[in-house]
């Protein structure tokens, strides 16, 4: 499974794709993301939305933020991915 990160202001979205690059329905998925920028850290709970997982930060996500995604599928498989914005 693959995740593609998109941010806009306070919004964070991960498009979820299978190994072939096709969108995966996220119904039943759970997830969170840790956003680290300098000394600031925020954990954001994500909600399923079609083929994406979405959440809202308290502040706009900084351009230099480190982002760690933790995701669990409806079948109980879990994974983690790290991104740099």
PDB file of N, CA, C and O in Angstrom, chain B, residues numbered from 101:
ATOM      1  N   UNK B 101       0.844  -1.172   0.000  1.00  0.00           N
ATOM      2  CA  UNK B 101       0.000   0.000   0.000  1.00  0.00           C
ATOM      3  C   UNK B 101       0.894   1.241   0.000  1.00  0.00           C
ATOM      4  O   UNK B 101       1.988   1.235   0.564  1.00  0.00           O
ATOM      5  N   UNK B 102       0.413   2.289  -0.635  1.00  0.00           N
ATOM      6  CA  UNK B 102       1.152   3.544  -0.745  1.00  0.00           C
ATOM      7  C   UNK B 102       0.291   4.686  -0.212  1.00  0.00           C
ATOM      8  O   UNK B 102      -0.937   4.605  -0.200  1.00  0.00           O
ATOM      9  N   UNK B 103       0.949   5.734   0.222  1.00  0.00           N
ATOM     10  CA  UNK B 103       0.240   6.929   0.684  1.00  0.00           C
ATOM     11  C   UNK B 103       0.897   8.145   0.049  1.00  0.00           C
ATOM     12  O   UNK B 103       2.121   8.276   0.048  1.00  0.00           O
ATOM     13  N   UNK B 104       0.071   9.028  -0.489  1.00  0.00           N
ATOM     14  CA  UNK B 104       0.556  10.270  -1.091  1.00  0.00           C
ATOM     15  C   UNK B 104       0.079  11.429  -0.221  1.00  0.00           C
ATOM     16  O   UNK B 104      -1.121  11.581   0.006  1.00  0.00           O
ATOM     17  N   UNK B 105       1.004  12.241   0.263  1.00  0.00           N
ATOM     18  CA  UNK B 105       0.726  13.351   1.179  1.00  0.00           C
ATOM     19  C   UNK B 105       0.380  14.624   0.420  1.00  0.00           C
ATOM     20  O   UNK B 105       1.030  14.982  -0.562  1.00  0.00           O
ATOM     21  N   UNK B 106      -0.667  15.301   0.904  1.00  0.00           N
ATOM     22  CA  UNK B 106      -1.014  16.640   0.420  1.00  0.00           C
ATOM     23  C   UNK B 106      -1.384  17.488   1.633  1.00  0.00           C
ATOM     24  O   UNK B 106      -2.097  17.025   2.523  1.00  0.00           O
ATOM     25  N   UNK B 107      -0.902  18.722   1.671  1.00  0.00           N
ATOM     26  CA  UNK B 107      -1.265  19.649   2.735  1.00  0.00           C
ATOM     27  C   UNK B 107      -1.722  20.965   2.133  1.00  0.00           C
ATOM     28  O   UNK B 107      -1.288  21.359   1.051  1.00  0.00           O
ATOM     29  N   UNK B 108      -2.610  21.637   2.858  1.00  0.00           N
ATOM     30  CA  UNK B 108      -3.074  22.960   2.466  1.00  0.00           C
ATOM     31  C   UNK B 108      -3.513  23.670   3.732  1.00  0.00           C
ATOM     32  O   UNK B 108      -4.542  23.330   4.316  1.00  0.00           O
ATOM     33  N   UNK B 109      -2.733  24.659   4.159  1.00  0.00           N
ATOM     34  CA  UNK B 109      -3.057  25.350   5.410  1.00  0.00           C
ATOM     35  C   UNK B 109      -3.029  24.377   6.572  1.00  0.00           C
ATOM     36  O   UNK B 109      -1.996  23.769   6.852  1.00  0.00           O
ATOM     37  N   UNK B 110      -4.172  24.223   7.258  1.00  0.00           N
ATOM     38  CA  UNK B 110      -4.266  23.319   8.404  1.00  0.00           C
ATOM     39  C   UNK B 110      -4.654  21.903   7.992  1.00  0.00           C
ATOM     40  O   UNK B 110      -4.576  20.982   8.805  1.00  0.00           O
ATOM     41  N   UNK B 111      -5.068  21.719   6.750  1.00  0.00           N
ATOM     42  CA  UNK B 111      -5.559  20.413   6.289  1.00  0.00           C
ATOM     43  C   UNK B 111      -4.420  19.504   5.873  1.00  0.00           C
ATOM     44  O   UNK B 111      -3.444  19.938   5.262  1.00  0.00           O
ATOM     45  N   UNK B 112      -4.567  18.212   6.223  1.00  0.00           N
ATOM     46  CA  UNK B 112      -3.609  17.198   5.798  1.00  0.00           C
ATOM     47  C   UNK B 112      -4.400  16.031   5.224  1.00  0.00           C
ATOM     48  O   UNK B 112      -5.356  15.553   5.835  1.00  0.00           O
ATOM     49  N   UNK B 113      -3.991  15.580   4.049  1.00  0.00           N
ATOM     50  CA  UNK B 113      -4.688  14.506   3.345  1.00  0.00           C
ATOM     51  C   UNK B 113      -3.661  13.491   2.862  1.00  0.00           C
ATOM     52  O   UNK B 113      -2.609  13.851   2.335  1.00  0.00           O
ATOM     53  N   UNK B 114      -3.987  12.222   3.051  1.00  0.00           N
ATOM     54  CA  UNK B 114      -3.184  11.133   2.506  1.00  0.00           C
ATOM     55  C   UNK B 114      -4.066  10.347   1.546  1.00  0.00           C
ATOM     56  O   UNK B 114      -5.040   9.727   1.972  1.00  0.00           O
ATOM     57  N   UNK B 115      -3.740  10.366   0.265  1.00  0.00           N
ATOM     58  CA  UNK B 115      -4.429   9.520  -0.705  1.00  0.00           C
ATOM     59  C   UNK B 115      -3.815   8.129  -0.579  1.00  0.00           C
ATOM     60  O   UNK B 115      -2.594   7.979  -0.616  1.00  0.00           O
ATOM     61  N   UNK B 116      -4.669   7.106  -0.430  1.00  0.00           N
ATOM     62  CA  UNK B 116      -4.213   5.741  -0.215  1.00  0.00           C
ATOM     63  C   UNK B 116      -4.358   4.960  -1.515  1.00  0.00           C
ATOM     64  O   UNK B 116      -5.421   4.947  -2.135  1.00  0.00           O
ATOM     65  N   UNK B 117      -3.257   4.304  -1.916  1.00  0.00           N
ATOM     66  CA  UNK B 117      -3.196   3.599  -3.194  1.00  0.00           C
ATOM     67  C   UNK B 117      -2.690   2.171  -2.978  1.00  0.00           C
ATOM     68  O   UNK B 117      -1.948   1.904  -2.033  1.00  0.00           O
ATOM     69  N   UNK B 118      -3.100   1.258  -3.863  1.00  0.00           N
ATOM     70  CA  UNK B 118      -2.557  -0.095  -3.789  1.00  0.00           C
ATOM     71  C   UNK B 118      -1.192  -0.120  -4.494  1.00  0.00           C
ATOM     72  O   UNK B 118      -0.714   0.909  -4.970  1.00  0.00           O
ATOM     73  N   UNK B 119      -0.580  -1.290  -4.554  1.00  0.00           N
ATOM     74  CA  UNK B 119       0.758  -1.409  -5.143  1.00  0.00           C
ATOM     75  C   UNK B 119       0.777  -1.021  -6.622  1.00  0.00           C
ATOM     76  O   UNK B 119       1.817  -0.632  -7.153  1.00  0.00           O
ATOM     77  N   UNK B 120      -0.383  -1.128  -7.288  1.00  0.00           N
ATOM     78  CA  UNK B 120      -0.470  -0.753  -8.698  1.00  0.00           C
ATOM     79  C   UNK B 120      -0.810   0.709  -8.928  1.00  0.00           C
ATOM     80  O   UNK B 120      -0.958   1.137 -10.072  1.00  0.00           O
ATOM     81  N   UNK B 121      -0.938   1.499  -7.832  1.00  0.00           N
ATOM     82  CA  UNK B 121      -1.242   2.915  -7.951  1.00  0.00           C
ATOM     83  C   UNK B 121      -2.719   3.233  -8.054  1.00  0.00           C
ATOM     84  O   UNK B 121      -3.087   4.375  -8.329  1.00  0.00           O
ATOM     85  N   UNK B 122      -3.580   2.235  -7.835  1.00  0.00           N
ATOM     86  CA  UNK B 122      -5.036   2.444  -7.883  1.00  0.00           C
ATOM     87  C   UNK B 122      -5.540   2.867  -6.501  1.00  0.00           C
ATOM     88  O   UNK B 122      -5.054   2.362  -5.490  1.00  0.00           O
ATOM     89  N   UNK B 123      -6.515   3.792  -6.446  1.00  0.00           N
ATOM     90  CA  UNK B 123      -7.072   4.233  -5.155  1.00  0.00           C
ATOM     91  C   UNK B 123      -7.684   3.069  -4.369  1.00  0.00           C
ATOM     92  O   UNK B 123      -8.268   2.150  -4.944  1.00  0.00           O
ATOM     93  N   UNK B 124      -7.537   3.130  -3.045  1.00  0.00           N
ATOM     94  CA  UNK B 124      -8.081   2.119  -2.136  1.00  0.00           C
ATOM     95  C   UNK B 124      -9.137   2.792  -1.265  1.00  0.00           C
ATOM     96  O   UNK B 124      -8.881   3.845  -0.680  1.00  0.00           O
ATOM     97  N   UNK B 125     -10.328   2.186  -1.175  1.00  0.00           N
ATOM     98  CA  UNK B 125     -11.369   2.714  -0.283  1.00  0.00           C
ATOM     99  C   UNK B 125     -10.888   2.606   1.163  1.00  0.00           C
ATOM    100  O   UNK B 125     -10.367   1.569   1.572  1.00  0.00           O
ATOM    101  N   UNK B 126     -11.064   3.677   1.931  1.00  0.00           N
ATOM    102  CA  UNK B 126     -10.535   3.724   3.298  1.00  0.00           C
ATOM    103  C   UNK B 126     -11.602   3.495   4.372  1.00  0.00           C
ATOM    104  O   UNK B 126     -11.333   3.705   5.555  1.00  0.00           O
ATOM    105  N   UNK B 127     -12.809   3.068   3.980  1.00  0.00           N
ATOM    106  CA  UNK B 127     -13.843   2.767   4.981  1.00  0.00           C
ATOM    107  C   UNK B 127     -13.297   1.754   5.977  1.00  0.00           C
ATOM    108  O   UNK B 127     -12.747   0.725   5.582  1.00  0.00           O
ATOM    109  N   UNK B 128     -13.447   2.041   7.270  1.00  0.00           N
ATOM    110  CA  UNK B 128     -12.968   1.142   8.310  1.00  0.00           C
ATOM    111  C   UNK B 128     -11.512   1.342   8.690  1.00  0.00           C
ATOM    112  O   UNK B 128     -11.045   0.725   9.647  1.00  0.00           O
ATOM    113  N   UNK B 129     -10.783   2.182   7.977  1.00  0.00           N
ATOM    114  CA  UNK B 129      -9.396   2.471   8.331  1.00  0.00           C
ATOM    115  C   UNK B 129      -9.371   3.410   9.533  1.00  0.00           C
ATOM    116  O   UNK B 129     -10.295   4.199   9.731  1.00  0.00           O
ATOM    117  N   UNK B 130      -8.318   3.323  10.329  1.00  0.00           N
ATOM    118  CA  UNK B 130      -8.050   4.295  11.379  1.00  0.00           C
ATOM    119  C   UNK B 130      -6.627   4.787  11.183  1.00  0.00           C
ATOM    120  O   UNK B 130      -5.783   4.084  10.629  1.00  0.00           O
ATOM    121  N   UNK B 131      -6.376   5.998  11.645  1.00  0.00           N
ATOM    122  CA  UNK B 131      -5.033   6.518  11.475  1.00  0.00           C
ATOM    123  C   UNK B 131      -4.805   7.798  12.237  1.00  0.00           C
ATOM    124  O   UNK B 131      -5.736   8.476  12.672  1.00  0.00           O
ATOM    125  N   UNK B 132      -3.534   8.105  12.383  1.00  0.00           N
ATOM    126  CA  UNK B 132      -3.137   9.374  12.983  1.00  0.00           C
ATOM    127  C   UNK B 132      -1.823   9.783  12.344  1.00  0.00           C
ATOM    128  O   UNK B 132      -1.158   8.998  11.669  1.00  0.00           O
ATOM    129  N   UNK B 133      -1.478  11.023  12.576  1.00  0.00           N
ATOM    130  CA  UNK B 133      -0.237  11.548  12.025  1.00  0.00           C
ATOM    131  C   UNK B 133       0.427  12.410  13.087  1.00  0.00           C
ATOM    132  O   UNK B 133      -0.239  13.162  13.798  1.00  0.00           O
ATOM    133  N   UNK B 134       1.738  12.295  13.187  1.00  0.00           N
ATOM    134  CA  UNK B 134       2.528  13.141  14.075  1.00  0.00           C
ATOM    135  C   UNK B 134       3.244  14.154  13.200  1.00  0.00           C
ATOM    136  O   UNK B 134       3.989  13.790  12.291  1.00  0.00           O
ATOM    137  N   UNK B 135       3.008  15.442  13.485  1.00  0.00           N
ATOM    138  CA  UNK B 135       3.644  16.524  12.744  1.00  0.00           C
ATOM    139  C   UNK B 135       4.651  17.187  13.678  1.00  0.00           C
ATOM    140  O   UNK B 135       4.292  17.650  14.760  1.00  0.00           O
ATOM    141  N   UNK B 136       5.913  17.230  13.256  1.00  0.00           N
ATOM    142  CA  UNK B 136       6.981  17.820  14.066  1.00  0.00           C
ATOM    143  C   UNK B 136       7.612  18.954  13.273  1.00  0.00           C
ATOM    144  O   UNK B 136       8.062  18.766  12.143  1.00  0.00           O
ATOM    145  N   UNK B 137       7.638  20.134  13.884  1.00  0.00           N
ATOM    146  CA  UNK B 137       8.270  21.295  13.277  1.00  0.00           C
ATOM    147  C   UNK B 137       9.049  22.014  14.365  1.00  0.00           C
ATOM    148  O   UNK B 137       8.458  22.637  15.247  1.00  0.00           O
ATOM    149  N   UNK B 138      10.381  21.930  14.307  1.00  0.00           N
ATOM    150  CA  UNK B 138      11.205  22.508  15.374  1.00  0.00           C
ATOM    151  C   UNK B 138      10.889  21.797  16.677  1.00  0.00           C
ATOM    152  O   UNK B 138      10.962  20.571  16.754  1.00  0.00           O
ATOM    153  N   UNK B 139      10.537  22.567  17.708  1.00  0.00           N
ATOM    154  CA  UNK B 139      10.204  21.967  19.011  1.00  0.00           C
ATOM    155  C   UNK B 139       8.707  21.689  19.145  1.00  0.00           C
ATOM    156  O   UNK B 139       8.269  21.156  20.165  1.00  0.00           O
ATOM    157  N   UNK B 140       7.924  22.040  18.137  1.00  0.00           N
ATOM    158  CA  UNK B 140       6.479  21.831  18.195  1.00  0.00           C
ATOM    159  C   UNK B 140       6.111  20.460  17.649  1.00  0.00           C
ATOM    160  O   UNK B 140       6.629  20.028  16.620  1.00  0.00           O
ATOM    161  N   UNK B 141       5.188  19.767  18.370  1.00  0.00           N
ATOM    162  CA  UNK B 141       4.702  18.450  17.972  1.00  0.00           C
ATOM    163  C   UNK B 141       3.185  18.450  18.083  1.00  0.00           C
ATOM    164  O   UNK B 141       2.630  18.975  19.048  1.00  0.00           O
ATOM    165  N   UNK B 142       2.522  17.871  17.110  1.00  0.00           N
ATOM    166  CA  UNK B 142       1.073  17.740  17.171  1.00  0.00           C
ATOM    167  C   UNK B 142       0.667  16.390  16.599  1.00  0.00           C
ATOM    168  O   UNK B 142       1.131  15.994  15.530  1.00  0.00           O
ATOM    169  N   UNK B 143      -0.201  15.686  17.317  1.00  0.00           N
ATOM    170  CA  UNK B 143      -0.783  14.442  16.828  1.00  0.00           C
ATOM    171  C   UNK B 143      -2.179  14.761  16.311  1.00  0.00           C
ATOM    172  O   UNK B 143      -2.982  15.386  17.005  1.00  0.00           O
ATOM    173  N   UNK B 144      -2.459  14.330  15.093  1.00  0.00           N
ATOM    174  CA  UNK B 144      -3.732  14.607  14.440  1.00  0.00           C
ATOM    175  C   UNK B 144      -4.406  13.277  14.118  1.00  0.00           C
ATOM    176  O   UNK B 144      -3.806  12.417  13.474  1.00  0.00           O
ATOM    177  N   UNK B 145      -5.646  13.105  14.563  1.00  0.00           N
ATOM    178  CA  UNK B 145      -6.412  11.921  14.197  1.00  0.00           C
ATOM    179  C   UNK B 145      -6.936  12.101  12.781  1.00  0.00           C
ATOM    180  O   UNK B 145      -7.375  13.186  12.398  1.00  0.00           O
ATOM    181  N   UNK B 146      -6.884  11.023  12.013  1.00  0.00           N
ATOM    182  CA  UNK B 146      -7.339  11.046  10.627  1.00  0.00           C
ATOM    183  C   UNK B 146      -8.665  10.313  10.500  1.00  0.00           C
ATOM    184  O   UNK B 146      -8.933   9.362  11.234  1.00  0.00           O
ATOM    185  N   UNK B 147      -9.488  10.760   9.566  1.00  0.00           N
ATOM    186  CA  UNK B 147     -10.783  10.144   9.293  1.00  0.00           C
ATOM    187  C   UNK B 147     -10.817   9.673   7.845  1.00  0.00           C
ATOM    188  O   UNK B 147     -10.271  10.338   6.964  1.00  0.00           O
ATOM    189  N   UNK B 148     -11.465   8.512   7.589  1.00  0.00           N
ATOM    190  CA  UNK B 148     -11.605   8.045   6.210  1.00  0.00           C
ATOM    191  C   UNK B 148     -12.487   8.978   5.393  1.00  0.00           C
ATOM    192  O   UNK B 148     -13.472   9.521   5.893  1.00  0.00           O
ATOM    193  N   UNK B 149     -12.120   9.154   4.133  1.00  0.00           N
ATOM    194  CA  UNK B 149     -12.904   9.984   3.215  1.00  0.00           C
ATOM    195  C   UNK B 149     -12.683   9.454   1.802  1.00  0.00           C
ATOM    196  O   UNK B 149     -11.754   9.881   1.118  1.00  0.00           O
ATOM    197  N   UNK B 150     -13.537   8.519   1.360  1.00  0.00           N
ATOM    198  CA  UNK B 150     -13.377   7.928   0.026  1.00  0.00           C
ATOM    199  C   UNK B 150     -12.118   7.096  -0.049  1.00  0.00           C
ATOM    200  O   UNK B 150     -12.015   6.060   0.608  1.00  0.00           O
ATOM    201  N   UNK B 151     -11.144   7.545  -0.855  1.00  0.00           N
ATOM    202  CA  UNK B 151      -9.870   6.831  -0.973  1.00  0.00           C
ATOM    203  C   UNK B 151      -8.746   7.612  -0.279  1.00  0.00           C
ATOM    204  O   UNK B 151      -7.582   7.514  -0.668  1.00  0.00           O
ATOM    205  N   UNK B 152      -9.104   8.380   0.740  1.00  0.00           N
ATOM    206  CA  UNK B 152      -8.126   9.200   1.451  1.00  0.00           C
ATOM    207  C   UNK B 152      -8.379   9.162   2.952  1.00  0.00           C
ATOM    208  O   UNK B 152      -9.448   8.761   3.413  1.00  0.00           O
ATOM    209  N   UNK B 153      -7.378   9.586   3.692  1.00  0.00           N
ATOM    210  CA  UNK B 153      -7.488   9.809   5.132  1.00  0.00           C
ATOM    211  C   UNK B 153      -7.192  11.286   5.340  1.00  0.00           C
ATOM    212  O   UNK B 153      -6.194  11.803   4.836  1.00  0.00           O
ATOM    213  N   UNK B 154      -8.076  11.977   6.094  1.00  0.00           N
ATOM    214  CA  UNK B 154      -7.956  13.423   6.239  1.00  0.00           C
ATOM    215  C   UNK B 154      -7.981  13.842   7.698  1.00  0.00           C
ATOM    216  O   UNK B 154      -8.579  13.175   8.542  1.00  0.00           O
ATOM    217  N   UNK B 155      -7.315  14.971   7.983  1.00  0.00           N
ATOM    218  CA  UNK B 155      -7.323  15.545   9.322  1.00  0.00           C
ATOM    219  C   UNK B 155      -7.041  17.035   9.265  1.00  0.00           C
ATOM    220  O   UNK B 155      -6.673  17.583   8.226  1.00  0.00           O
ATOM    221  N   UNK B 156      -7.225  17.679  10.421  1.00  0.00           N
ATOM    222  CA  UNK B 156      -7.009  19.125  10.547  1.00  0.00           C
ATOM    223  C   UNK B 156      -6.052  19.396  11.706  1.00  0.00           C
ATOM    224  O   UNK B 156      -6.263  18.918  12.821  1.00  0.00           O
ATOM    225  N   UNK B 157      -5.011  20.158  11.436  1.00  0.00           N
ATOM    226  CA  UNK B 157      -4.068  20.586  12.469  1.00  0.00           C
ATOM    227  C   UNK B 157      -4.593  21.856  13.139  1.00  0.00           C
ATOM    228  O   UNK B 157      -5.469  22.539  12.607  1.00  0.00           O
ATOM    229  N   UNK B 158      -4.047  22.156  14.304  1.00  0.00           N
ATOM    230  CA  UNK B 158      -4.430  23.377  15.014  1.00  0.00           C
ATOM    231  C   UNK B 158      -3.867  24.615  14.329  1.00  0.00           C
ATOM    232  O   UNK B 158      -4.473  25.686  14.374  1.00  0.00           O
ATOM    233  N   UNK B 159      -2.689  24.465  13.687  1.00  0.00           N
ATOM    234  CA  UNK B 159      -2.025  25.568  12.985  1.00  0.00           C
ATOM    235  C   UNK B 159      -1.686  25.100  11.575  1.00  0.00           C
ATOM    236  O   UNK B 159      -1.675  23.898  11.313  1.00  0.00           O
ATOM    237  N   UNK B 160      -1.408  26.029  10.665  1.00  0.00           N
ATOM    238  CA  UNK B 160      -0.939  25.619   9.338  1.00  0.00           C
ATOM    239  C   UNK B 160       0.320  24.751   9.455  1.00  0.00           C
ATOM    240  O   UNK B 160       1.167  24.982  10.317  1.00  0.00           O
ATOM    241  N   UNK B 161       0.425  23.774   8.593  1.00  0.00           N
ATOM    242  CA  UNK B 161       1.562  22.850   8.631  1.00  0.00           C
ATOM    243  C   UNK B 161       2.768  23.536   7.998  1.00  0.00           C
ATOM    244  O   UNK B 161       2.718  23.973   6.848  1.00  0.00           O
ATOM    245  N   UNK B 162       3.842  23.622   8.761  1.00  0.00           N
ATOM    246  CA  UNK B 162       5.048  24.343   8.340  1.00  0.00           C
ATOM    247  C   UNK B 162       5.729  23.655   7.160  1.00  0.00           C
ATOM    248  O   UNK B 162       5.669  22.432   7.033  1.00  0.00           O
ATOM    249  N   UNK B 163       6.378  24.442   6.292  1.00  0.00           N
ATOM    250  CA  UNK B 163       7.042  23.882   5.115  1.00  0.00           C
ATOM    251  C   UNK B 163       8.148  22.878   5.450  1.00  0.00           C
ATOM    252  O   UNK B 163       8.442  22.006   4.633  1.00  0.00           O
ATOM    253  N   UNK B 164       8.759  22.977   6.613  1.00  0.00           N
ATOM    254  CA  UNK B 164       9.871  22.093   6.968  1.00  0.00           C
ATOM    255  C   UNK B 164       9.449  20.973   7.920  1.00  0.00           C
ATOM    256  O   UNK B 164      10.306  20.338   8.535  1.00  0.00           O
ATOM    257  N   UNK B 165       8.161  20.725   8.051  1.00  0.00           N
ATOM    258  CA  UNK B 165       7.658  19.758   9.028  1.00  0.00           C
ATOM    259  C   UNK B 165       8.034  18.326   8.658  1.00  0.00           C
ATOM    260  O   UNK B 165       8.058  17.950   7.486  1.00  0.00           O
ATOM    261  N   UNK B 166       8.326  17.536   9.700  1.00  0.00           N
ATOM    262  CA  UNK B 166       8.469  16.092   9.561  1.00  0.00           C
ATOM    263  C   UNK B 166       7.110  15.477   9.876  1.00  0.00           C
ATOM    264  O   UNK B 166       6.475  15.855  10.860  1.00  0.00           O
ATOM    265  N   UNK B 167       6.662  14.542   9.062  1.00  0.00           N
ATOM    266  CA  UNK B 167       5.318  13.992   9.199  1.00  0.00           C
ATOM    267  C   UNK B 167       5.415  12.468   9.231  1.00  0.00           C
ATOM    268  O   UNK B 167       5.977  11.853   8.324  1.00  0.00           O
ATOM    269  N   UNK B 168       4.859  11.867  10.289  1.00  0.00           N
ATOM    270  CA  UNK B 168       4.832  10.408  10.412  1.00  0.00           C
ATOM    271  C   UNK B 168       3.389   9.939  10.415  1.00  0.00           C
ATOM    272  O   UNK B 168       2.601  10.337  11.273  1.00  0.00           O
ATOM    273  N   UNK B 169       3.046   9.094   9.458  1.00  0.00           N
ATOM    274  CA  UNK B 169       1.707   8.540   9.306  1.00  0.00           C
ATOM    275  C   UNK B 169       1.651   7.162   9.942  1.00  0.00           C
ATOM    276  O   UNK B 169       2.517   6.326   9.689  1.00  0.00           O
ATOM    277  N   UNK B 170       0.638   6.918  10.769  1.00  0.00           N
ATOM    278  CA  UNK B 170       0.357   5.604  11.331  1.00  0.00           C
ATOM    279  C   UNK B 170      -1.039   5.219  10.856  1.00  0.00           C
ATOM    280  O   UNK B 170      -1.996   5.960  11.075  1.00  0.00           O
ATOM    281  N   UNK B 171      -1.157   4.068  10.208  1.00  0.00           N
ATOM    282  CA  UNK B 171      -2.405   3.682   9.564  1.00  0.00           C
ATOM    283  C   UNK B 171      -2.725   2.228   9.887  1.00  0.00           C
ATOM    284  O   UNK B 171      -1.829   1.387   9.963  1.00  0.00           O
ATOM    285  N   UNK B 172      -4.025   1.938  10.080  1.00  0.00           N
ATOM    286  CA  UNK B 172      -4.484   0.572  10.318  1.00  0.00           C
ATOM    287  C   UNK B 172      -5.685   0.315   9.418  1.00  0.00           C
ATOM    288  O   UNK B 172      -6.640   1.091   9.414  1.00  0.00           O
ATOM    289  N   UNK B 173      -5.637  -0.783   8.650  1.00  0.00           N
ATOM    290  CA  UNK B 173      -6.717  -1.111   7.728  1.00  0.00           C
ATOM    291  C   UNK B 173      -7.870  -1.780   8.470  1.00  0.00           C
ATOM    292  O   UNK B 173      -7.747  -2.157   9.635  1.00  0.00           O
ATOM    293  N   UNK B 174      -8.979  -1.917   7.775  1.00  0.00           N
ATOM    294  CA  UNK B 174     -10.152  -2.582   8.332  1.00  0.00           C
ATOM    295  C   UNK B 174      -9.829  -4.036   8.693  1.00  0.00           C
ATOM    296  O   UNK B 174     -10.429  -4.594   9.611  1.00  0.00           O
ATOM    297  N   UNK B 175      -8.887  -4.646   7.975  1.00  0.00           N
ATOM    298  CA  UNK B 175      -8.482  -6.026   8.239  1.00  0.00           C
ATOM    299  C   UNK B 175      -7.482  -6.145   9.388  1.00  0.00           C
ATOM    300  O   UNK B 175      -7.088  -7.255   9.746  1.00  0.00           O
ATOM    301  N   UNK B 176      -7.065  -5.017   9.972  1.00  0.00           N
ATOM    302  CA  UNK B 176      -6.149  -5.029  11.102  1.00  0.00           C
ATOM    303  C   UNK B 176      -4.682  -4.923  10.738  1.00  0.00           C
ATOM    304  O   UNK B 176      -3.833  -4.967  11.628  1.00  0.00           O
ATOM    305  N   UNK B 177      -4.353  -4.785   9.459  1.00  0.00           N
ATOM    306  CA  UNK B 177      -2.963  -4.599   9.056  1.00  0.00           C
ATOM    307  C   UNK B 177      -2.574  -3.159   9.352  1.00  0.00           C
ATOM    308  O   UNK B 177      -3.339  -2.230   9.094  1.00  0.00           O
ATOM    309  N   UNK B 178      -1.371  -2.986   9.900  1.00  0.00           N
ATOM    310  CA  UNK B 178      -0.945  -1.631  10.225  1.00  0.00           C
ATOM    311  C   UNK B 178       0.371  -1.314   9.537  1.00  0.00           C
ATOM    312  O   UNK B 178       1.124  -2.204   9.142  1.00  0.00           O
ATOM    313  N   UNK B 179       0.625  -0.013   9.407  1.00  0.00           N
ATOM    314  CA  UNK B 179       1.851   0.429   8.786  1.00  0.00           C
ATOM    315  C   UNK B 179       2.183   1.842   9.183  1.00  0.00           C
ATOM    316  O   UNK B 179       1.363   2.554   9.762  1.00  0.00           O
ATOM    317  N   UNK B 180       3.386   2.236   8.869  1.00  0.00           N
ATOM    318  CA  UNK B 180       3.880   3.566   9.212  1.00  0.00           C
ATOM    319  C   UNK B 180       4.701   4.087   8.049  1.00  0.00           C
ATOM    320  O   UNK B 180       5.405   3.320   7.391  1.00  0.00           O
ATOM    321  N   UNK B 181       4.619   5.382   7.791  1.00  0.00           N
ATOM    322  CA  UNK B 181       5.409   6.022   6.744  1.00  0.00           C
ATOM    323  C   UNK B 181       5.844   7.397   7.228  1.00  0.00           C
ATOM    324  O   UNK B 181       5.115   8.073   7.952  1.00  0.00           O
ATOM    325  N   UNK B 182       7.058   7.805   6.812  1.00  0.00           N
ATOM    326  CA  UNK B 182       7.570   9.129   7.190  1.00  0.00           C
ATOM    327  C   UNK B 182       7.704   9.983   5.939  1.00  0.00           C
ATOM    328  O   UNK B 182       8.103   9.517   4.872  1.00  0.00           O
ATOM    329  N   UNK B 183       7.353  11.256   6.114  1.00  0.00           N
ATOM    330  CA  UNK B 183       7.396  12.231   5.023  1.00  0.00           C
ATOM    331  C   UNK B 183       8.094  13.489   5.523  1.00  0.00           C
ATOM    332  O   UNK B 183       8.079  13.781   6.719  1.00  0.00           O
ATOM    333  N   UNK B 184       8.696  14.221   4.615  1.00  0.00           N
ATOM    334  CA  UNK B 184       9.207  15.565   4.895  1.00  0.00           C
ATOM    335  C   UNK B 184       8.458  16.502   3.983  1.00  0.00           C
ATOM    336  O   UNK B 184       8.363  16.259   2.779  1.00  0.00           O
ATOM    337  N   UNK B 185       7.923  17.573   4.543  1.00  0.00           N
ATOM    338  CA  UNK B 185       7.152  18.519   3.738  1.00  0.00           C
ATOM    339  C   UNK B 185       8.083  19.538   3.151  1.00  0.00           C
ATOM    340  O   UNK B 185       7.643  20.436   2.434  1.00  0.00           O
TER     341      UNK B 185
END
